Amino acid sequence: MKGRCGCSQLALKTRKNETKVCGLWSLPDDVFVDCLAQVSRLDLVALAMVSRRHRFYAVSSRFWAVRYRMGNVDPYLYVFMHMYPDPSPCWFVLHPMQRRLKRVNLNLYPVTGSCFVKTDLGIYTIGGLINGKPTSKVTFLNCIEHTVYRITPMKMARSGASASLIEDGENKKIYVFGGCWDVADSSNWVEVYDIETGTWELLSVSTPKMPLKIKESMVMDEKHVYAVDEDGEIFVFSTSESTFCAEGERESNPDDRNDWRLFDQTFFCRGIGGRILWRLPREFGWKEVKGLEELQQQHIIKLCAFSVQRMAIFWEAQGPDQILELWYAEITLKMTRRKEGEEEEEVWEVWGNIEWSGAVLSDSSYTGLNLLFADSLYV
């Protein structure tokens, strides 16, 4: 009896001290990553809170490359907005299912006049004004971790610049144009950031005039940026030749054409009177997107991409009891053609359809807002 009792107690102690191993933890790393990549983003956050190994892989570039390859990512819209009377702007994220803006609590320096560049995993905030003076500061919002990192500062302080991400294969560089104010010349007007090496380099460029104040810019391909300056002149920047070439055309009413975007090789922008406009790159007459007449009653303040198939727009409104509201709509676009006139000339049209709209922010404690940036990332 004593012997049997002693063995039982030993067995109990042994089982009590054994460590239970989760099935996922026992898998090889490659298999573990493949399994984890199929988990939703919200479940990833929960797992990262209780497991160091899950947290390590959930923020690794290797892991997110696997998720992108599997297509297991969703578009999340990030918004940088100043809500008055708050002293400084703040980041918000719009969940694709909940349809509400959620504040991302981060430590930021107060800044206006910044420009923004979106990458696969986050958003760069470049330059701006601090205490009324241009700054060379650069930060990166990691949209996986919701953490802001300080990046190597630019060589020149800039405010009111324009920036574009150029991807040539695996080589990714950010080109920043202008914002140097009175010290601008051909040797410092363009600055290039190599994302892989984390270094800035001044680029000497040839321009038809200096200073050149870029109002809108869009990346056309891995070698060219299409740009419009504040006077309406149209330019194309070549990364291989480091030149800005004038197209010989001028954009009419540039102040009434904002938030230019390129969808399926077609330009779209936010016009006045709640109108969304479009034109082809080699045509210079803007046309209105049809089917969106109900938006003409709204004061649209931002246009951006939500996904490959959808455009997003924001407008400010007053809710019940004069509560400040920010409304949002997702729009699908379709290009059609019809025959017109006796000669049956083909005419292209773009039709928009509002897939969803509603208030994504309502708060009685705010008196106004300034939406500075909005764009979506697949995460």
C-alpha positions in Angstrom: 0.0 0.0 0.0 2.7 2.4 0.9 4.6 1.5 -2.3 1.5 1.9 -4.4 0.6 5.2 -2.7 4.1 6.5 -3.2 4.0 5.7 -6.9 0.6 7.4 -7.3 1.9 10.6 -5.6 4.9 10.6 -7.8 2.8 10.2 -10.9 0.5 13.0 -9.7 3.5 15.3 -9.2 5.0 14.4 -12.6 1.7 15.2 -14.4 1.3 18.4 -12.5 4.8 19.7 -13.5 4.4 18.8 -17.2 4.1 21.7 -19.5 1.2 21.5 -21.9 2.4 22.4 -25.4 -0.1 24.0 -27.9 -0.3 22.1 -31.2 0.7 25.2 -33.2 3.8 25.8 -31.1 5.1 22.3 -31.9 5.0 23.0 -35.6 8.1 24.0 -37.7 8.3 27.8 -38.3 7.2 27.6 -42.0 4.1 25.6 -41.2 3.4 27.8 -38.2 3.5 31.0 -40.3 1.3 29.5 -43.0 -1.3 28.5 -40.4 -1.1 31.9 -38.6 -1.5 33.8 -41.9 -5.0 32.4 -42.3 -6.2 34.0 -39.0 -8.2 37.2 -39.2 -6.5 40.5 -38.2 -8.7 40.9 -35.1 -7.9 37.3 -34.0 -4.2 38.1 -34.6 -4.4 41.0 -32.2 -5.9 38.8 -29.5 -3.3 36.1 -30.0 -0.5 38.6 -29.9 -1.7 39.8 -26.5 -1.2 36.3 -24.9 1.6 34.8 -26.8 5.1 36.2 -27.4 5.7 33.9 -30.4 2.4 35.0 -32.0 3.4 38.6 -31.4 6.8 38.2 -32.9 5.5 36.7 -36.1 2.4 39.0 -36.4 4.6 42.0 -37.0 7.3 40.4 -39.2 7.5 41.3 -42.9 7.9 37.7 -43.8 4.6 36.9 -42.2 2.7 39.7 -44.0 4.3 38.7 -47.3 2.7 35.3 -46.8 -0.7 36.9 -46.0 -0.5 39.0 -49.1 0.3 36.0 -51.2 -2.7 34.1 -49.8 -4.9 37.2 -50.3 -5.9 37.0 -46.6 -5.9 40.8 -46.1 -8.7 43.4 -46.0 -8.8 47.1 -46.8 -8.6 49.3 -43.7 -9.0 53.1 -44.2 -6.6 55.3 -42.3 -7.5 59.0 -41.7 -5.3 61.8 -40.3 -7.6 64.5 -39.1 -7.7 67.6 -36.8 -10.7 67.6 -34.6 -11.3 71.1 -33.1 -10.7 72.2 -30.3 -8.1 69.4 -29.9 -4.6 71.0 -30.1 -3.2 68.6 -32.8 -4.3 66.1 -35.4 -4.8 62.4 -34.7 -4.9 59.1 -36.7 -8.1 57.2 -37.0 -8.8 53.8 -38.6 -12.1 52.8 -40.3 -12.9 49.1 -39.8 -14.3 47.5 -43.0 -17.1 45.7 -41.1 -17.9 48.0 -38.2 -18.0 51.2 -40.4 -16.9 53.5 -37.6 -13.8 55.6 -37.2 -11.7 54.6 -34.2 -9.0 56.8 -32.8 -5.5 55.4 -32.8 -3.8 56.8 -29.7 -0.3 57.7 -30.7 2.3 60.3 -29.7 2.6 62.8 -32.5 4.3 66.1 -33.0 1.8 68.9 -33.9 2.3 69.5 -37.7 0.6 71.2 -40.6 1.9 71.3 -44.2 3.0 67.6 -44.2 2.8 65.3 -47.1 2.0 61.6 -46.9 3.1 58.5 -48.6 1.4 55.1 -48.3 3.4 51.8 -48.5 2.3 48.2 -48.0 2.6 48.2 -44.2 2.3 51.9 -43.2 2.3 55.6 -43.9 5.1 58.1 -44.0 4.5 61.7 -42.7 7.0 64.0 -44.3 8.0 67.5 -43.2 5.5 70.2 -42.3 5.5 73.2 -40.0 6.6 73.2 -36.4 6.3 76.6 -34.6 5.8 78.2 -38.0 9.0 76.9 -39.5 9.5 74.0 -42.0 10.9 70.8 -40.5 13.0 67.9 -41.9 11.3 65.4 -39.5 9.9 62.2 -41.0 7.8 59.6 -39.1 6.4 56.2 -40.1 3.0 54.9 -38.9 3.3 51.1 -38.8 -0.3 50.1 -39.5 0.3 46.5 -38.3 1.6 47.5 -34.8 -0.2 50.9 -34.6 3.2 52.4 -33.6 4.9 55.6 -34.9 8.6 55.4 -35.6 11.0 58.3 -36.2 12.7 58.0 -39.6 16.0 59.5 -40.6 15.3 63.2 -41.2 15.5 64.8 -44.6 18.5 66.8 -45.6 16.3 69.8 -46.2 13.5 71.2 -44.1 10.3 71.1 -46.1 6.6 72.2 -45.8 3.9 72.0 -48.5 5.9 69.4 -50.5 4.5 66.7 -52.7 5.7 63.1 -52.5 5.3 59.9 -54.5 6.4 56.3 -54.0 8.1 54.7 -57.0 8.3 50.9 -57.1 10.8 49.5 -59.6 10.7 45.8 -58.9 11.8 45.3 -55.3 13.5 48.7 -55.3 11.2 51.2 -53.5 12.0 54.9 -53.2 10.1 58.0 -52.0 10.5 61.1 -54.2 9.8 64.4 -52.4 9.2 67.5 -54.6 9.6 71.1 -53.4 8.6 72.5 -50.0 12.0 74.3 -49.6 10.4 77.7 -49.8 12.9 80.6 -50.5 16.0 78.3 -50.6 14.7 76.1 -53.4 17.0 75.5 -56.4 17.6 72.7 -58.9 20.1 71.0 -56.5 17.8 70.6 -53.5 14.3 70.8 -54.8 14.0 67.0 -55.1 15.0 64.6 -52.3 14.9 60.8 -52.5 14.4 58.3 -49.7 15.6 54.7 -50.2 13.3 52.6 -48.0 15.7 49.6 -48.0 18.8 51.5 -46.8 16.9 54.2 -44.8 18.9 57.0 -46.4 18.1 60.4 -48.0 19.8 61.8 -51.1 19.4 65.2 -52.7 18.7 64.8 -56.5 19.7 67.5 -58.9 16.9 67.9 -61.5 16.1 69.8 -64.6 12.9 71.8 -64.5 11.3 74.3 -66.9 10.9 76.8 -64.0 11.9 77.2 -60.4 10.4 77.2 -57.9 7.8 74.7 -59.1 4.9 74.3 -56.7 3.3 70.9 -57.2 -0.4 70.8 -56.4 -1.3 67.2 -57.5 0.9 64.3 -58.4 0.2 60.7 -59.4 2.5 57.8 -60.2 1.9 56.5 -63.7 4.4 53.6 -63.7 7.8 52.7 -62.3 9.5 55.5 -64.1 7.1 58.5 -64.4 5.1 60.8 -62.2 2.4 63.0 -63.6 2.2 66.4 -61.9 0.2 69.6 -62.0 1.5 72.8 -60.5 -0.5 75.5 -58.7 -0.6 77.5 -62.0 -2.2 74.5 -63.8 0.8 73.6 -65.9 1.2 69.9 -66.5 4.5 68.1 -66.2 5.9 64.6 -66.3 8.8 63.6 -64.1 11.2 60.9 -65.3 13.1 59.1 -62.5 15.6 57.7 -65.0 16.5 61.1 -66.5 15.8 63.3 -63.4 13.9 65.8 -65.4 10.5 67.5 -65.3 9.2 67.9 -68.8 6.3 70.3 -69.6 3.6 68.7 -71.5 2.6 71.9 -73.2 -0.9 71.7 -71.8 -2.5 73.6 -68.9 -5.1 72.4 -66.5 -8.1 74.8 -66.3 -9.3 75.8 -62.8 -6.7 73.9 -60.8 -8.1 75.2 -57.6 -11.4 73.4 -58.3 -9.7 70.0 -59.0 -8.6 68.3 -55.8 -7.5 64.9 -54.6 -6.5 63.4 -57.9 -6.5 59.6 -58.1 -5.6 57.2 -60.8 -8.1 54.3 -61.2 -7.6 51.8 -64.1 -5.6 54.3 -66.1 -8.3 57.0 -65.7 -7.9 60.2 -63.6 -10.6 61.1 -61.0 -10.8 64.1 -58.8 -13.0 66.0 -56.4 -14.7 68.9 -58.1 -16.9 71.6 -56.7 -20.6 71.3 -55.8 -20.3 67.7 -54.7 -19.2 66.5 -58.1 -16.8 63.7 -58.9 -15.0 64.3 -62.2 -13.0 62.1 -64.6 -10.8 62.3 -67.7 -8.3 60.1 -69.6 -4.6 61.0 -69.2 -4.3 62.3 -72.8 -7.6 64.2 -72.8 -7.9 67.5 -70.9 -11.6 68.0 -70.6 -13.1 66.8 -67.4 -16.5 65.0 -67.3 -18.8 64.3 -64.4 -19.3 60.8 -63.1 -22.9 60.0 -63.7 -25.3 58.4 -61.2 -24.1 60.4 -58.2 -26.4 63.3 -58.3 -27.5 62.9 -54.7 -24.0 63.8 -53.6 -24.3 67.3 -55.1 -26.1 68.3 -52.0 -23.0 67.5 -49.9 -19.8 69.4 -49.3 -17.3 66.6 -50.1 -14.0 67.2 -48.3 -11.9 64.2 -49.3 -11.7 61.6 -52.1 -9.4 58.5 -51.9 -9.2 54.9 -52.8 -10.8 52.3 -50.6 -9.9 49.2 -52.6 -9.0 48.2 -56.2 -12.7 48.3 -57.1 -14.0 51.1 -54.9 -13.5 54.8 -54.3 -14.2 56.5 -51.0 -15.4 60.0 -50.2 -16.0 61.9 -47.0 -18.2 64.9 -46.2 -19.0 66.9 -43.1 -22.6 67.2 -41.9 -24.7 68.3 -38.9 -26.6 65.6 -37.1 -29.5 65.9 -34.6 -29.1 68.7 -32.1 -26.3 70.2 -34.4 -23.9 67.3 -33.5 -20.8 67.3 -35.8 -20.8 64.2 -38.1 -18.4 62.9 -40.6 -20.1 60.9 -43.4 -18.5 58.4 -45.7 -19.5 56.6 -48.9 -18.0 53.7 -50.9 -18.5 54.0 -54.7 -18.0 51.5 -57.5 -17.1 52.8 -60.9 -18.0 51.5 -64.4 -16.9 52.9 -67.7 -19.4 52.5 -70.6 -19.7 53.8 -74.1 -22.7 54.8 -76.2 -23.2 56.1 -79.8 -24.1 59.8 -80.2 -25.2 61.9 -83.2 -26.0 61.0 -86.8 -22.5 59.6 -87.3 -22.9 57.5 -84.2 -19.7 58.7 -82.7 -18.7 56.6 -79.6 -18.8 58.5 -76.4 -17.3 57.2 -73.1 -19.1 57.7 -69.8 -18.3 56.7 -66.3 -21.1 55.7 -63.9 -20.8 55.5 -60.2 -22.9 53.5 -57.8 -23.0 54.2 -54.0 -22.5 50.8 -52.4 -22.6 52.1 -48.8 -22.9 55.4 -47.0 -23.4 56.6 -43.5 -22.0 58.5 -40.6 -18.7 57.1 -39.4 -18.1 59.7 -36.7 -20.5 61.6 -34.5 -19.4 63.7 -31.5 -21.0 66.6 -29.7 -17.7 67.7 -28.1 -16.1 68.9 -31.4 -16.8 72.2 -33.2 -15.1 71.4 -36.5 -12.7 69.2 -38.4 -9.9 69.3 -41.0 -9.4 66.0 -42.8 -5.7 66.1 -43.9 -5.2 62.6 -45.3 -7.1 59.4 -46.1 -6.1 56.3 -47.8 -6.5 52.5 -47.5 -4.1 49.7 -46.8 -4.6 46.0 -47.1 -3.7 44.5 -43.7 
